[in-house]
């Protein structure tokens, strides 16, 4: 049986108000064993500290999706402080450090496993890529920069590339919606309560919050998740 590792943060972790992408993939692809090696809130630096989890599994294919939290901590200083406490890390997530850490992750997997590596560009945060607010523009600009770094590393390290950013950008540009203007921890706790205690789906949470592709502007509902799922399944069908 082929083993596929998914290494990243909350998008792959699929907990709480985030659609569980790996559970869906596993249900649809029973001949593949999917390994969820993701941790919500991780920046590329924090994921690098866990790289031995991937090496231990020695997967046939590894999908890497890292950078959304690097973008968010660059835009929202209070999130940086919060993650510093939760993750017990003082790492500053500059663009230069992001590139260095992501490249080290790729090089480590290449050196210590025989895994085929697939770098995924980033999902969109917020749902306005055409006429955003100042904060949304900062997010959009950071997403574009970080995704261009991902594409560059994929080319230079000769690994495969999955255009999640490009695909989701196209979908949202055809159906623009709300800006993501503020990071507030209380609504996230509220949505976690809705999910974990009340049993609400990411789709129901997103509908209540007014999002089309997300549950909360950051985490994906089923519509947003299917953009990435389709890309992954098309890739796997060709391997």
Residue frames as qw, qx, qy, qz and C-alpha x, y, z in Angstrom:
[[0.000, 0.887, 0.462, 0.000, 0.00, 0.00, 0.00],
 [0.379, 0.508, -0.025, 0.773, 1.29, 3.45, -0.93],
 [0.401, -0.636, -0.435, 0.495, 1.88, 5.82, 2.02],
 [0.207, 0.665, 0.182, 0.694, 1.15, 9.52, 1.59],
 [0.397, -0.446, -0.441, 0.670, 2.18, 12.00, 4.29],
 [0.059, 0.823, 0.275, 0.494, 0.55, 15.41, 4.61],
 [0.565, -0.295, -0.311, 0.705, 2.78, 17.78, 6.56],
 [0.067, 0.543, 0.188, 0.815, 1.54, 21.23, 7.47],
 [0.102, -0.049, 0.496, -0.861, -0.68, 23.18, 9.83],
 [0.454, 0.220, 0.593, -0.627, -4.44, 23.45, 10.37],
 [0.612, 0.381, -0.302, -0.623, -5.51, 23.00, 6.73],
 [0.568, 0.208, -0.790, -0.102, -4.12, 19.46, 6.74],
 [0.040, -0.099, 0.826, -0.554, -4.72, 18.86, 10.47],
 [0.405, -0.284, -0.648, -0.580, -8.46, 19.17, 9.84],
 [0.286, -0.345, -0.775, 0.445, -9.61, 19.72, 13.41],
 [0.039, 0.496, 0.391, -0.774, -12.39, 21.88, 14.86],
 [0.440, 0.718, 0.231, -0.487, -13.82, 24.31, 12.33],
 [0.129, 0.560, -0.645, -0.503, -11.43, 23.17, 9.56],
 [0.898, 0.238, -0.108, -0.354, -12.78, 20.69, 7.00],
 [0.664, -0.414, 0.615, 0.098, -11.04, 17.32, 7.47],
 [0.514, 0.637, -0.436, -0.374, -9.28, 16.97, 4.13],
 [0.079, 0.393, -0.916, -0.013, -7.36, 13.83, 5.02],
 [0.481, 0.146, 0.777, -0.379, -10.44, 11.99, 6.27],
 [0.660, 0.588, 0.081, -0.461, -12.12, 12.76, 2.95],
 [0.382, 0.623, -0.645, -0.225, -9.08, 11.65, 0.94],
 [0.177, -0.247, 0.939, -0.159, -8.77, 8.44, 2.94],
 [0.608, 0.307, 0.584, -0.441, -12.43, 7.58, 2.38],
 [0.653, 0.665, -0.049, -0.358, -12.14, 8.13, -1.36],
 [0.518, 0.620, -0.589, 0.017, -8.76, 6.43, -1.81],
 [0.859, -0.428, 0.197, -0.199, -8.76, 3.19, 0.19],
 [0.927, 0.212, -0.087, 0.297, -5.66, 1.81, -1.57],
 [0.354, 0.573, -0.300, 0.676, -3.55, 4.64, -0.09],
 [0.571, -0.573, -0.463, 0.363, -2.61, 5.14, 3.54],
 [0.114, 0.796, -0.003, 0.595, -2.70, 8.84, 4.43],
 [0.596, -0.305, -0.452, 0.589, -0.59, 10.02, 7.37],
 [0.095, -0.924, -0.183, -0.321, -1.69, 13.24, 9.07],
 [0.683, -0.157, -0.239, 0.672, 1.54, 14.83, 10.31],
 [0.089, 0.601, 0.138, 0.782, 0.16, 18.34, 10.73],
 [0.357, -0.453, -0.570, 0.585, -0.22, 20.64, 13.71],
 [0.043, 0.885, 0.387, 0.254, -2.53, 23.66, 13.84],
 [0.266, -0.957, 0.035, 0.114, -0.76, 26.97, 14.28],
 [0.757, -0.244, 0.299, 0.528, 2.62, 25.83, 12.96],
 [0.266, 0.868, -0.278, -0.315, 4.84, 28.20, 11.06],
 [0.802, 0.464, -0.369, 0.070, 7.53, 26.73, 8.81],
 [0.084, 0.584, -0.673, 0.445, 10.03, 27.07, 11.68],
 [0.616, -0.260, 0.551, -0.500, 7.82, 25.13, 14.06],
 [0.942, 0.253, -0.006, -0.219, 7.16, 22.44, 11.46],
 [0.524, 0.609, -0.564, 0.189, 10.91, 22.10, 10.94],
 [0.270, -0.475, 0.704, -0.453, 11.25, 21.12, 14.60],
 [0.784, 0.020, 0.497, -0.372, 8.94, 18.17, 13.85],
 [0.536, 0.551, -0.502, -0.397, 10.59, 17.03, 10.62],
 [0.052, -0.288, 0.953, -0.075, 11.61, 13.69, 12.13],
 [0.624, 0.241, 0.565, -0.482, 7.91, 12.71, 12.10],
 [0.704, 0.595, -0.161, -0.354, 8.07, 12.62, 8.31],
 [0.247, 0.577, -0.778, -0.023, 11.44, 10.88, 8.23],
 [0.382, -0.159, 0.847, -0.333, 10.16, 8.16, 10.57],
 [0.734, 0.378, 0.373, -0.423, 7.16, 7.40, 8.36],
 [0.259, -0.281, 0.729, 0.568, 9.30, 7.25, 5.19],
 [0.601, 0.540, 0.406, -0.428, 6.32, 8.00, 2.93],
 [0.601, 0.297, 0.568, 0.478, 6.15, 7.35, -0.78],
 [0.155, 0.633, 0.278, 0.705, 4.77, 10.86, -1.33],
 [0.301, -0.485, -0.464, 0.678, 4.86, 13.89, 0.97],
 [0.084, 0.778, 0.359, 0.508, 2.57, 16.88, 0.47],
 [0.390, -0.254, -0.336, 0.819, 3.89, 20.02, 2.16],
 [0.047, -0.767, -0.388, -0.510, 1.53, 22.92, 2.90],
 [0.530, -0.530, -0.317, 0.581, 3.18, 25.49, 5.14],
 [0.294, 0.169, 0.123, 0.933, 3.11, 29.27, 5.26],
 [0.239, -0.711, -0.485, -0.450, -0.39, 30.40, 6.15],
 [0.570, -0.745, -0.261, 0.227, 0.59, 31.06, 9.74],
 [0.542, -0.138, 0.107, 0.822, 3.81, 32.75, 8.60],
 [0.053, 0.500, 0.386, 0.773, 1.59, 35.16, 6.65],
 [0.432, -0.762, -0.425, -0.228, -0.78, 35.74, 9.56],
 [0.624, -0.591, -0.180, 0.479, 1.92, 36.47, 12.15],
 [0.412, 0.079, 0.193, 0.887, 3.49, 38.97, 9.76],
 [0.127, -0.537, -0.386, -0.739, 0.19, 40.85, 9.52],
 [0.595, -0.681, -0.201, -0.377, -1.19, 40.41, 13.06],
 [0.194, 0.528, -0.650, 0.511, 1.37, 41.00, 15.86],
 [0.595, -0.345, 0.449, -0.570, -1.02, 39.75, 18.57],
 [0.976, 0.108, -0.085, -0.167, -1.21, 36.38, 16.84],
 [0.575, 0.506, -0.539, 0.351, 2.58, 36.23, 16.86],
 [0.205, -0.472, 0.595, -0.618, 2.51, 36.77, 20.63],
 [0.844, -0.129, 0.213, -0.476, -0.19, 34.14, 21.08],
 [0.932, 0.267, -0.245, 0.004, 1.63, 31.48, 19.05],
 [0.278, 0.591, -0.609, 0.451, 4.86, 32.30, 20.85],
 [0.483, -0.354, 0.571, -0.562, 3.15, 31.21, 24.08],
 [0.922, 0.086, 0.139, -0.351, 1.28, 28.22, 22.63],
 [0.882, 0.399, -0.220, 0.121, 4.23, 26.89, 20.64],
 [0.672, -0.666, 0.160, 0.282, 6.89, 27.98, 23.16],
 [0.695, 0.218, 0.288, 0.621, 8.97, 29.51, 20.39],
 [0.103, -0.792, -0.046, 0.600, 10.49, 32.97, 19.92],
 [0.496, 0.109, 0.584, 0.634, 11.18, 32.46, 16.23],
 [0.233, 0.606, 0.016, -0.760, 10.60, 35.58, 14.14],
 [0.641, 0.368, 0.656, 0.153, 8.80, 34.64, 10.94],
 [0.121, 0.672, -0.267, -0.680, 10.40, 36.96, 8.40],
 [0.807, 0.521, -0.065, -0.271, 10.09, 36.17, 4.71],
 [0.342, 0.644, -0.682, 0.060, 13.79, 35.32, 4.61],
 [0.317, -0.287, 0.836, -0.344, 13.47, 32.93, 7.55],
 [0.800, 0.257, 0.328, -0.432, 10.40, 31.36, 5.98],
 [0.714, 0.587, -0.348, -0.157, 12.28, 30.57, 2.78],
 [0.120, 0.545, -0.801, 0.218, 15.23, 29.18, 4.73],
 [0.498, -0.140, 0.735, -0.438, 13.07, 26.96, 6.94],
 [0.835, 0.359, 0.176, -0.377, 10.88, 25.63, 4.12],
 [0.582, 0.621, -0.521, -0.065, 13.93, 24.86, 2.00],
 [0.088, -0.443, 0.841, -0.299, 15.52, 23.01, 4.94],
 [0.722, 0.068, 0.527, -0.442, 12.36, 20.93, 5.34],
 [0.813, 0.519, -0.115, -0.240, 12.48, 19.96, 1.67],
 [0.383, 0.636, -0.661, 0.107, 16.20, 19.20, 1.74],
 [0.358, -0.342, 0.780, -0.382, 15.88, 17.10, 4.91],
 [0.829, 0.203, 0.379, -0.358, 13.11, 14.95, 3.45],
 [0.706, 0.625, -0.312, -0.112, 15.12, 14.54, 0.25],
 [0.174, 0.617, -0.736, 0.220, 18.24, 13.53, 2.15],
 [0.285, -0.248, 0.824, -0.423, 16.64, 11.14, 4.66],
 [0.671, 0.285, 0.612, -0.307, 13.82, 9.48, 2.68],
 [0.246, 0.045, 0.744, 0.620, 13.02, 8.34, -0.84],
 [0.247, 0.664, 0.611, -0.353, 9.75, 10.25, -0.78],
 [0.242, 0.486, 0.425, 0.724, 8.46, 12.17, -3.75],
 [0.148, -0.444, -0.397, 0.790, 7.87, 15.71, -2.46],
 [0.100, 0.648, 0.549, 0.518, 4.99, 17.95, -3.50],
 [0.161, -0.216, -0.296, 0.917, 5.07, 21.60, -2.42],
 [0.045, 0.729, 0.662, 0.169, 1.60, 23.18, -2.25],
 [0.092, 0.322, -0.036, 0.942, 1.18, 26.92, -2.59],
 [0.025, 0.152, 0.661, -0.734, -0.99, 28.63, 0.00],
 [0.003, -0.653, -0.747, -0.126, -4.73, 28.87, 0.36],
 [0.005, 0.551, 0.109, 0.827, -6.38, 32.29, 0.28],
 [0.239, -0.391, -0.651, 0.606, -7.17, 33.98, 3.61],
 [0.249, 0.511, 0.177, -0.803, -10.26, 36.17, 3.49],
 [0.516, 0.421, 0.721, 0.190, -12.38, 36.28, 0.35],
 [0.293, 0.933, 0.122, -0.168, -11.56, 39.52, -1.43],
 [0.690, -0.158, 0.351, 0.613, -8.68, 39.41, -3.89],
 [0.374, 0.596, 0.422, 0.572, -9.90, 42.28, -6.10],
 [0.042, -0.718, -0.021, -0.695, -10.78, 45.32, -3.96],
 [0.664, -0.357, -0.583, 0.303, -9.52, 44.63, -0.46],
 [0.368, -0.929, -0.022, -0.047, -9.19, 46.73, 2.67],
 [0.123, 0.815, -0.539, 0.173, -5.72, 47.76, 3.83],
 [0.558, -0.400, 0.703, -0.185, -5.42, 44.71, 6.12],
 [0.877, 0.287, 0.376, -0.086, -6.75, 42.34, 3.47],
 [0.567, 0.786, -0.243, 0.048, -4.28, 43.82, 0.98],
 [0.172, -0.690, 0.686, -0.152, -1.43, 43.08, 3.39],
 [0.749, -0.082, 0.641, -0.149, -2.63, 39.50, 3.64],
 [0.804, 0.568, 0.162, -0.069, -3.02, 39.19, -0.13],
 [0.321, 0.838, -0.437, 0.067, 0.44, 40.62, -0.78],
 [0.368, -0.533, 0.744, -0.165, 2.02, 38.28, 1.77],
 [0.836, 0.144, 0.507, -0.150, 0.19, 35.27, 0.33],
 [0.702, 0.708, -0.072, -0.016, 1.47, 36.10, -3.14],
 [0.091, 0.787, -0.596, 0.133, 5.05, 36.55, -1.91],
 [0.544, -0.352, 0.737, -0.191, 5.08, 33.37, 0.15],
 [0.859, 0.318, 0.381, -0.128, 3.50, 31.33, -2.64],
 [0.560, 0.780, -0.279, 0.015, 6.08, 32.63, -5.11],
 [0.177, -0.648, 0.725, -0.156, 8.78, 31.45, -2.70],
 [0.768, -0.029, 0.611, -0.191, 7.17, 28.01, -2.58],
 [0.801, 0.587, 0.100, -0.063, 7.17, 27.83, -6.38],
 [0.267, 0.824, -0.493, 0.084, 10.80, 28.96, -6.52],
 [0.425, -0.471, 0.754, -0.170, 11.92, 26.34, -4.00],
 [0.854, 0.217, 0.443, -0.164, 10.03, 23.64, -5.88],
 [0.674, 0.727, -0.132, 0.012, 11.85, 24.60, -9.07],
 [0.106, 0.778, -0.592, 0.181, 15.29, 24.93, -7.50],
 [0.463, -0.356, 0.775, -0.240, 15.02, 21.74, -5.44],
 [0.377, 0.174, -0.781, -0.467, 13.47, 19.85, -8.37],
 [0.152, 0.235, 0.898, -0.340, 10.36, 18.73, -6.52],
 [0.008, 0.516, 0.725, 0.457, 6.74, 18.82, -7.64],
 [0.059, 0.077, 0.213, -0.972, 4.46, 21.82, -7.20],
 [0.001, 0.566, 0.821, 0.073, 0.71, 22.00, -6.58],
 [0.068, 0.266, 0.105, 0.956, -0.90, 25.37, -7.53],
 [0.201, -0.592, -0.745, 0.232, -3.40, 25.64, -4.66],
 [0.099, -0.530, -0.153, 0.828, -2.94, 29.42, -4.35],
 [0.084, 0.148, -0.514, -0.841, -3.51, 29.98, -8.05],
 [0.215, -0.336, -0.861, -0.316, -6.58, 27.73, -8.19],
 [0.211, -0.633, -0.644, 0.375, -8.23, 29.22, -5.11],
 [0.087, -0.415, 0.044, 0.905, -7.37, 32.76, -6.21],
 [0.137, -0.063, -0.650, -0.744, -9.18, 32.16, -9.50],
 [0.259, -0.499, -0.824, -0.067, -12.26, 30.74, -7.75],
 [0.222, -0.638, -0.457, 0.579, -12.51, 33.61, -5.27],
 [0.074, -0.265, 0.232, 0.933, -11.85, 36.31, -7.88],
 [0.200, -0.257, -0.719, -0.614, -14.96, 35.05, -9.70],
 [0.505, -0.638, -0.533, -0.232, -17.04, 35.23, -6.51],
 [0.258, 0.308, -0.459, 0.792, -15.51, 37.87, -4.16],
 [0.543, -0.641, -0.536, -0.081, -16.88, 38.20, -0.67],
 [0.456, -0.889, -0.049, -0.007, -15.80, 39.52, 2.73],
 [0.310, 0.698, -0.511, 0.394, -12.46, 40.93, 3.80],
 [0.784, -0.385, -0.388, 0.295, -10.51, 39.36, 6.64],
 [0.108, 0.826, -0.090, 0.546, -9.76, 42.57, 8.52],
 [0.347, -0.659, 0.459, -0.485, -9.07, 41.48, 12.09],
 [0.586, 0.036, -0.799, 0.132, -7.67, 38.52, 13.97],
 [0.485, -0.461, 0.301, -0.679, -9.75, 37.96, 17.10],
 [0.143, 0.175, -0.963, 0.148, -9.28, 34.87, 19.24],
 [0.425, 0.111, 0.616, -0.654, -12.76, 34.95, 20.82],
 [0.744, 0.349, -0.096, -0.562, -14.69, 34.19, 17.60],
 [0.492, 0.374, -0.782, -0.085, -12.26, 31.33, 16.94],
 [0.084, -0.070, 0.882, -0.458, -13.03, 29.86, 20.37],
 [0.596, 0.251, 0.300, -0.702, -16.74, 30.35, 19.65],
 [0.711, 0.396, -0.406, -0.416, -16.43, 28.47, 16.36],
 [0.269, 0.280, -0.908, 0.160, -14.41, 25.71, 18.04],
 [0.350, 0.065, 0.704, -0.615, -17.25, 25.37, 20.57],
 [0.696, 0.352, -0.017, -0.626, -19.78, 25.20, 17.75],
 [0.611, 0.401, -0.653, -0.198, -17.75, 22.44, 16.12],
 [0.289, 0.229, -0.883, 0.289, -16.55, 20.34, 19.03],
 [0.194, 0.111, 0.733, -0.642, -19.48, 20.71, 21.44],
 [0.571, 0.396, 0.239, -0.678, -22.50, 21.50, 19.24],
 [0.632, 0.112, 0.735, 0.219, -21.33, 19.33, 16.34],
 [0.449, 0.813, 0.054, -0.367, -21.65, 22.02, 13.67],
 [0.810, 0.264, 0.290, 0.437, -19.91, 21.31, 10.36],
 [0.349, -0.285, 0.179, 0.875, -17.40, 23.78, 8.87],
 [0.044, 0.391, 0.594, 0.702, -20.06, 24.52, 6.23],
 [0.315, -0.774, -0.542, -0.084, -22.67, 25.44, 8.83],
 [0.464, -0.616, -0.124, 0.625, -20.16, 27.58, 10.74],
 [0.299, -0.042, 0.376, 0.876, -19.10, 29.32, 7.53],
 [0.072, -0.593, -0.615, -0.515, -22.69, 30.00, 6.55],
 [0.392, -0.802, -0.407, 0.192, -23.39, 31.54, 9.96],
 [0.445, -0.564, 0.077, 0.691, -20.24, 33.68, 9.67],
 [0.406, 0.841, 0.064, -0.352, -20.96, 34.80, 6.09],
 [0.151, -0.568, 0.694, 0.417, -18.11, 32.98, 4.30],
 [0.810, 0.396, -0.168, -0.398, -18.29, 31.08, 1.01],
 [0.736, 0.404, -0.531, 0.115, -15.01, 29.12, 1.03],
 [0.240, 0.299, -0.701, 0.601, -14.10, 29.26, 4.73],
 [0.459, -0.580, -0.665, 0.101, -15.62, 28.64, 8.11],
 [0.386, -0.808, -0.220, 0.387, -13.99, 31.75, 9.60],
 [0.257, 0.947, -0.174, -0.085, -11.90, 33.43, 6.91],
 [0.108, -0.665, 0.738, 0.050, -8.85, 31.25, 7.66],
 [0.396, -0.086, 0.913, -0.038, -10.00, 27.62, 7.91],
 [0.277, 0.085, -0.657, -0.696, -11.60, 25.98, 4.88],
 [0.725, 0.128, 0.426, -0.526, -15.15, 24.70, 4.61],
 [0.748, 0.143, 0.633, 0.139, -15.95, 21.90, 2.13],
 [0.553, 0.819, 0.154, 0.017, -16.13, 24.25, -0.86],
 [0.034, 0.894, -0.447, -0.022, -12.67, 25.68, -0.21],
 [0.580, -0.405, 0.706, 0.038, -11.24, 22.29, 0.73],
 [0.820, 0.364, 0.441, 0.012, -12.44, 20.66, -2.49],
 [0.410, 0.877, -0.246, -0.048, -10.17, 22.97, -4.49],
 [0.138, -0.659, 0.738, -0.053, -7.15, 21.43, -2.77],
 [0.721, -0.032, 0.675, -0.154, -8.63, 17.92, -2.70],
 [0.772, 0.609, 0.145, -0.111, -9.19, 17.97, -6.47],
 [0.287, 0.823, -0.491, 0.021, -5.57, 19.02, -7.05],
 [0.381, -0.469, 0.784, -0.142, -4.25, 16.27, -4.76],
 [0.785, 0.174, 0.570, -0.166, -6.42, 13.57, -6.30],
 [0.679, 0.724, -0.081, -0.088, -5.47, 14.57, -9.84],
 [0.056, 0.750, -0.656, 0.062, -1.82, 14.43, -8.82],
 [0.544, -0.269, 0.775, -0.178, -2.20, 10.99, -7.21],
 [0.829, 0.411, 0.311, -0.215, -4.03, 9.63, -10.27],
 [0.586, 0.760, -0.281, 0.010, -0.97, 10.39, -12.37],
 [0.065, -0.660, 0.722, -0.198, 1.50, 8.69, -10.00]]
